[in-house]
Amino acid sequence: MKLGQHFLMDRGAISRIASYADLGPEDNVLEIGPGPGNLTEALASRVGRVYAVEIDSDLAGRLSGRFSNVQVINEDALKVELPDYNKIVSNLPYQISSRITYRLLSRPFETAVLMYQWEFAKRLAAAVGDSEYGRLAMAVGFFCRIEILEKVSKMAFRPVPQVDSAIVRLLPRSDRPKADPADFLRLAEGLFNNRRKKVKKGLAALGAGPRALAELDASLLERRPEDLTPDEAASLVGAITRKSGTI
């Protein structure tokens, strides 16, 4: 196993992942963690260009040159400057699921079809008020509409992981509230770092002063973070960005 990656071997699942993204020759696709290139092969046969970001130099070397329309980028997907793409299709390495998801959410894309661990996917799609609803679900709900498309048996991977996985589709929201993405992510993180406290306490910890808090919906301030919808949370972003709020 290379750097925590479990390689998807099931040809049926590979084909379905590619189909879920509604791919065509006009698409430029980002694939993170291509490994031996099983999914890469399916993508390359359907799209104009695949950007395959692989941190492992041995795997990247084996993949380079196999497909004329695949550009292999032997770099860390969390740090490298990402190319221009319109769709994302990946069997993500489990150990970077959270960090890479936050990074991808803050960039424009048309569709993302991603493989996650089953438990992680449930956290990703958790509803407001659910025990699994947290910073991750709030952030995803702000940026996208999420669908868990299917559960994939752990036996579809080599080496076999300890848990099943899920194929998830993210579709960016056209009705997303007007809030700066970076500020929203900072807000979500701050609120859930203080999840046992009421929202007004979390905002204060993020630097919101009395004036800024007074301008907000008082009923939202009395809730706890897990009871806020993503859009309700977005309405609070101004309190941590206005300099006058510290007065």
Contacts in CASP RR format, 6 or more apart in sequence:
PFRMAT RR
TARGET T0000
AUTHOR 0000-0000-0000
METHOD contacts of the structure
MODEL  1
MKLGQHFLMDRGAISRIASYADLGPEDNVLEIGPGPGNLTEALASRVGRV
YAVEIDSDLAGRLSGRFSNVQVINEDALKVELPDYNKIVSNLPYQISSRI
TYRLLSRPFETAVLMYQWEFAKRLAAAVGDSEYGRLAMAVGFFCRIEILE
KVSKMAFRPVPQVDSAIVRLLPRSDRPKADPADFLRLAEGLFNNRRKKVK
KGLAALGAGPRALAELDASLLERRPEDLTPDEAASLVGAITRKSGTI
1 159 0 8 1.000
2 35 0 8 1.000
2 56 0 8 1.000
2 58 0 8 1.000
2 59 0 8 1.000
3 55 0 8 1.000
3 56 0 8 1.000
3 93 0 8 1.000
3 95 0 8 1.000
4 93 0 8 1.000
4 94 0 8 1.000
4 95 0 8 1.000
5 33 0 8 1.000
5 35 0 8 1.000
5 56 0 8 1.000
5 93 0 8 1.000
5 94 0 8 1.000
6 94 0 8 1.000
6 157 0 8 1.000
6 158 0 8 1.000
6 159 0 8 1.000
6 160 0 8 1.000
6 161 0 8 1.000
7 35 0 8 1.000
7 36 0 8 1.000
7 38 0 8 1.000
7 91 0 8 1.000
7 157 0 8 1.000
7 158 0 8 1.000
8 14 0 8 1.000
8 17 0 8 1.000
8 38 0 8 1.000
8 39 0 8 1.000
8 91 0 8 1.000
8 115 0 8 1.000
8 152 0 8 1.000
8 156 0 8 1.000
8 157 0 8 1.000
9 38 0 8 1.000
9 156 0 8 1.000
9 157 0 8 1.000
9 158 0 8 1.000
10 152 0 8 1.000
10 156 0 8 1.000
10 157 0 8 1.000
13 152 0 8 1.000
13 156 0 8 1.000
13 167 0 8 1.000
14 38 0 8 1.000
14 39 0 8 1.000
14 42 0 8 1.000
15 42 0 8 1.000
16 150 0 8 1.000
16 167 0 8 1.000
17 39 0 8 1.000
17 42 0 8 1.000
17 89 0 8 1.000
17 91 0 8 1.000
17 113 0 8 1.000
17 115 0 8 1.000
17 167 0 8 1.000
18 39 0 8 1.000
18 42 0 8 1.000
18 43 0 8 1.000
18 46 0 8 1.000
18 89 0 8 1.000
20 113 0 8 1.000
20 149 0 8 1.000
20 167 0 8 1.000
20 169 0 8 1.000
21 27 0 8 1.000
21 29 0 8 1.000
21 87 0 8 1.000
21 89 0 8 1.000
21 111 0 8 1.000
21 113 0 8 1.000
21 169 0 8 1.000
22 111 0 8 1.000
23 29 0 8 1.000
23 43 0 8 1.000
23 46 0 8 1.000
23 47 0 8 1.000
23 87 0 8 1.000
23 89 0 8 1.000
24 46 0 8 1.000
24 47 0 8 1.000
24 48 0 8 1.000
25 46 0 8 1.000
25 47 0 8 1.000
25 48 0 8 1.000
26 48 0 8 1.000
27 46 0 8 1.000
27 47 0 8 1.000
27 48 0 8 1.000
27 49 0 8 1.000
27 86 0 8 1.000
27 87 0 8 1.000
28 47 0 8 1.000
28 48 0 8 1.000
28 49 0 8 1.000
28 50 0 8 1.000
28 51 0 8 1.000
28 83 0 8 1.000
28 84 0 8 1.000
28 85 0 8 1.000
28 86 0 8 1.000
28 87 0 8 1.000
29 43 0 8 1.000
29 47 0 8 1.000
29 49 0 8 1.000
29 50 0 8 1.000
29 51 0 8 1.000
29 85 0 8 1.000
29 86 0 8 1.000
29 87 0 8 1.000
29 88 0 8 1.000
29 89 0 8 1.000
30 51 0 8 1.000
30 53 0 8 1.000
30 82 0 8 1.000
30 83 0 8 1.000
30 85 0 8 1.000
30 87 0 8 1.000
30 88 0 8 1.000
30 89 0 8 1.000
30 90 0 8 1.000
30 109 0 8 1.000
31 39 0 8 1.000
31 40 0 8 1.000
31 43 0 8 1.000
31 50 0 8 1.000
31 51 0 8 1.000
31 52 0 8 1.000
31 53 0 8 1.000
31 88 0 8 1.000
31 89 0 8 1.000
31 90 0 8 1.000
32 53 0 8 1.000
32 77 0 8 1.000
32 88 0 8 1.000
32 90 0 8 1.000
32 92 0 8 1.000
32 93 0 8 1.000
32 100 0 8 1.000
33 52 0 8 1.000
33 53 0 8 1.000
33 54 0 8 1.000
33 55 0 8 1.000
33 77 0 8 1.000
33 90 0 8 1.000
33 91 0 8 1.000
33 92 0 8 1.000
33 93 0 8 1.000
34 40 0 8 1.000
34 52 0 8 1.000
34 53 0 8 1.000
34 54 0 8 1.000
34 59 0 8 1.000
34 63 0 8 1.000
34 72 0 8 1.000
35 54 0 8 1.000
35 56 0 8 1.000
35 59 0 8 1.000
35 63 0 8 1.000
36 59 0 8 1.000
36 62 0 8 1.000
36 63 0 8 1.000
37 52 0 8 1.000
37 63 0 8 1.000
37 66 0 8 1.000
39 89 0 8 1.000
39 90 0 8 1.000
39 91 0 8 1.000
40 50 0 8 1.000
40 52 0 8 1.000
40 63 0 8 1.000
40 66 0 8 1.000
40 67 0 8 1.000
40 70 0 8 1.000
41 66 0 8 1.000
41 67 0 8 1.000
43 50 0 8 1.000
43 70 0 8 1.000
43 89 0 8 1.000
44 50 0 8 1.000
44 67 0 8 1.000
44 69 0 8 1.000
44 70 0 8 1.000
47 69 0 8 1.000
47 87 0 8 1.000
48 69 0 8 1.000
49 69 0 8 1.000
49 70 0 8 1.000
49 71 0 8 1.000
50 67 0 8 1.000
50 69 0 8 1.000
50 70 0 8 1.000
50 71 0 8 1.000
51 71 0 8 1.000
51 73 0 8 1.000
51 82 0 8 1.000
51 83 0 8 1.000
51 85 0 8 1.000
52 63 0 8 1.000
52 70 0 8 1.000
52 71 0 8 1.000
52 72 0 8 1.000
52 73 0 8 1.000
53 73 0 8 1.000
53 75 0 8 1.000
53 77 0 8 1.000
53 80 0 8 1.000
53 82 0 8 1.000
54 60 0 8 1.000
54 63 0 8 1.000
54 72 0 8 1.000
54 73 0 8 1.000
54 74 0 8 1.000
55 74 0 8 1.000
55 75 0 8 1.000
55 76 0 8 1.000
55 77 0 8 1.000
57 74 0 8 1.000
60 72 0 8 1.000
60 73 0 8 1.000
60 74 0 8 1.000
61 72 0 8 1.000
61 74 0 8 1.000
63 70 0 8 1.000
63 72 0 8 1.000
64 72 0 8 1.000
65 72 0 8 1.000
71 83 0 8 1.000
73 80 0 8 1.000
73 83 0 8 1.000
77 96 0 8 1.000
77 100 0 8 1.000
77 103 0 8 1.000
78 96 0 8 1.000
78 99 0 8 1.000
78 100 0 8 1.000
78 103 0 8 1.000
82 107 0 8 1.000
85 109 0 8 1.000
86 109 0 8 1.000
86 110 0 8 1.000
87 109 0 8 1.000
87 110 0 8 1.000
87 111 0 8 1.000
87 112 0 8 1.000
87 113 0 8 1.000
88 104 0 8 1.000
88 109 0 8 1.000
88 111 0 8 1.000
88 112 0 8 1.000
88 113 0 8 1.000
88 114 0 8 1.000
89 112 0 8 1.000
89 113 0 8 1.000
89 114 0 8 1.000
90 113 0 8 1.000
90 114 0 8 1.000
90 115 0 8 1.000
91 114 0 8 1.000
91 115 0 8 1.000
92 100 0 8 1.000
92 101 0 8 1.000
92 114 0 8 1.000
92 115 0 8 1.000
92 116 0 8 1.000
94 116 0 8 1.000
94 117 0 8 1.000
94 120 0 8 1.000
94 161 0 8 1.000
97 116 0 8 1.000
97 117 0 8 1.000
97 120 0 8 1.000
98 120 0 8 1.000
98 136 0 8 1.000
101 114 0 8 1.000
101 124 0 8 1.000
101 136 0 8 1.000
101 140 0 8 1.000
102 139 0 8 1.000
102 185 0 8 1.000
104 112 0 8 1.000
105 139 0 8 1.000
105 140 0 8 1.000
105 143 0 8 1.000
105 144 0 8 1.000
105 170 0 8 1.000
105 181 0 8 1.000
105 185 0 8 1.000
106 143 0 8 1.000
106 181 0 8 1.000
106 182 0 8 1.000
106 185 0 8 1.000
108 172 0 8 1.000
109 172 0 8 1.000
110 172 0 8 1.000
111 169 0 8 1.000
111 170 0 8 1.000
111 171 0 8 1.000
112 144 0 8 1.000
112 169 0 8 1.000
112 170 0 8 1.000
113 149 0 8 1.000
113 167 0 8 1.000
113 168 0 8 1.000
113 169 0 8 1.000
113 170 0 8 1.000
114 167 0 8 1.000
114 168 0 8 1.000
114 169 0 8 1.000
114 170 0 8 1.000
115 152 0 8 1.000
115 165 0 8 1.000
115 166 0 8 1.000
115 167 0 8 1.000
115 168 0 8 1.000
116 124 0 8 1.000
116 165 0 8 1.000
116 166 0 8 1.000
116 168 0 8 1.000
117 161 0 8 1.000
117 163 0 8 1.000
117 164 0 8 1.000
117 165 0 8 1.000
117 166 0 8 1.000
118 151 0 8 1.000
118 163 0 8 1.000
118 164 0 8 1.000
118 165 0 8 1.000
118 166 0 8 1.000
119 163 0 8 1.000
121 148 0 8 1.000
121 165 0 8 1.000
121 166 0 8 1.000
121 168 0 8 1.000
122 132 0 8 1.000
122 148 0 8 1.000
122 166 0 8 1.000
123 132 0 8 1.000
123 134 0 8 1.000
123 136 0 8 1.000
123 137 0 8 1.000
124 136 0 8 1.000
124 137 0 8 1.000
124 140 0 8 1.000
124 146 0 8 1.000
124 168 0 8 1.000
125 137 0 8 1.000
125 140 0 8 1.000
125 146 0 8 1.000
125 147 0 8 1.000
125 148 0 8 1.000
125 168 0 8 1.000
126 132 0 8 1.000
126 133 0 8 1.000
126 134 0 8 1.000
126 137 0 8 1.000
127 133 0 8 1.000
127 137 0 8 1.000
128 226 0 8 1.000
128 227 0 8 1.000
128 228 0 8 1.000
128 229 0 8 1.000
129 226 0 8 1.000
129 227 0 8 1.000
130 137 0 8 1.000
130 226 0 8 1.000
133 226 0 8 1.000
134 188 0 8 1.000
134 192 0 8 1.000
134 195 0 8 1.000
134 225 0 8 1.000
134 226 0 8 1.000
135 188 0 8 1.000
135 189 0 8 1.000
135 190 0 8 1.000
135 191 0 8 1.000
135 192 0 8 1.000
138 188 0 8 1.000
138 191 0 8 1.000
138 192 0 8 1.000
138 225 0 8 1.000
138 228 0 8 1.000
138 230 0 8 1.000
138 233 0 8 1.000
139 184 0 8 1.000
139 185 0 8 1.000
139 188 0 8 1.000
139 230 0 8 1.000
140 146 0 8 1.000
140 170 0 8 1.000
141 173 0 8 1.000
141 230 0 8 1.000
142 173 0 8 1.000
142 176 0 8 1.000
142 177 0 8 1.000
142 179 0 8 1.000
142 184 0 8 1.000
142 188 0 8 1.000
142 230 0 8 1.000
142 231 0 8 1.000
142 233 0 8 1.000
142 234 0 8 1.000
143 170 0 8 1.000
143 172 0 8 1.000
143 173 0 8 1.000
143 176 0 8 1.000
143 181 0 8 1.000
144 170 0 8 1.000
144 171 0 8 1.000
144 172 0 8 1.000
144 173 0 8 1.000
145 170 0 8 1.000
145 171 0 8 1.000
145 173 0 8 1.000
146 168 0 8 1.000
146 169 0 8 1.000
146 170 0 8 1.000
146 171 0 8 1.000
147 168 0 8 1.000
147 169 0 8 1.000
147 171 0 8 1.000
148 166 0 8 1.000
148 167 0 8 1.000
148 168 0 8 1.000
149 166 0 8 1.000
149 167 0 8 1.000
149 168 0 8 1.000
149 169 0 8 1.000
150 166 0 8 1.000
150 167 0 8 1.000
151 164 0 8 1.000
151 165 0 8 1.000
151 166 0 8 1.000
152 164 0 8 1.000
152 165 0 8 1.000
152 166 0 8 1.000
152 167 0 8 1.000
153 164 0 8 1.000
154 160 0 8 1.000
154 161 0 8 1.000
154 162 0 8 1.000
154 163 0 8 1.000
154 164 0 8 1.000
154 165 0 8 1.000
156 165 0 8 1.000
157 165 0 8 1.000
177 231 0 8 1.000
177 234 0 8 1.000
177 235 0 8 1.000
179 234 0 8 1.000
179 237 0 8 1.000
179 238 0 8 1.000
180 237 0 8 1.000
180 241 0 8 1.000
183 237 0 8 1.000
183 238 0 8 1.000
183 240 0 8 1.000
183 241 0 8 1.000
184 233 0 8 1.000
184 234 0 8 1.000
184 237 0 8 1.000
186 206 0 8 1.000
186 240 0 8 1.000
187 206 0 8 1.000
187 233 0 8 1.000
187 236 0 8 1.000
187 237 0 8 1.000
187 240 0 8 1.000
188 233 0 8 1.000
190 202 0 8 1.000
190 205 0 8 1.000
190 206 0 8 1.000
191 199 0 8 1.000
191 202 0 8 1.000
191 203 0 8 1.000
191 225 0 8 1.000
191 228 0 8 1.000
191 233 0 8 1.000
192 225 0 8 1.000
193 202 0 8 1.000
193 205 0 8 1.000
194 201 0 8 1.000
194 202 0 8 1.000
194 205 0 8 1.000
194 225 0 8 1.000
195 224 0 8 1.000
195 225 0 8 1.000
195 226 0 8 1.000
196 224 0 8 1.000
197 224 0 8 1.000
198 221 0 8 1.000
198 222 0 8 1.000
198 223 0 8 1.000
198 224 0 8 1.000
199 220 0 8 1.000
199 221 0 8 1.000
199 222 0 8 1.000
199 223 0 8 1.000
199 224 0 8 1.000
199 225 0 8 1.000
199 228 0 8 1.000
199 236 0 8 1.000
200 213 0 8 1.000
200 221 0 8 1.000
200 222 0 8 1.000
202 225 0 8 1.000
203 212 0 8 1.000
203 213 0 8 1.000
203 216 0 8 1.000
203 221 0 8 1.000
203 236 0 8 1.000
203 239 0 8 1.000
203 240 0 8 1.000
204 213 0 8 1.000
206 239 0 8 1.000
206 240 0 8 1.000
207 240 0 8 1.000
207 246 0 8 1.000
208 239 0 8 1.000
208 240 0 8 1.000
208 245 0 8 1.000
208 246 0 8 1.000
209 239 0 8 1.000
209 245 0 8 1.000
209 246 0 8 1.000
209 247 0 8 1.000
210 245 0 8 1.000
210 247 0 8 1.000
211 244 0 8 1.000
211 245 0 8 1.000
211 246 0 8 1.000
211 247 0 8 1.000
212 238 0 8 1.000
212 239 0 8 1.000
212 240 0 8 1.000
212 242 0 8 1.000
212 244 0 8 1.000
212 245 0 8 1.000
212 246 0 8 1.000
213 221 0 8 1.000
213 239 0 8 1.000
213 245 0 8 1.000
215 239 0 8 1.000
216 235 0 8 1.000
216 236 0 8 1.000
216 239 0 8 1.000
217 235 0 8 1.000
220 228 0 8 1.000
220 232 0 8 1.000
220 235 0 8 1.000
220 236 0 8 1.000
225 233 0 8 1.000
228 236 0 8 1.000
239 245 0 8 1.000
END
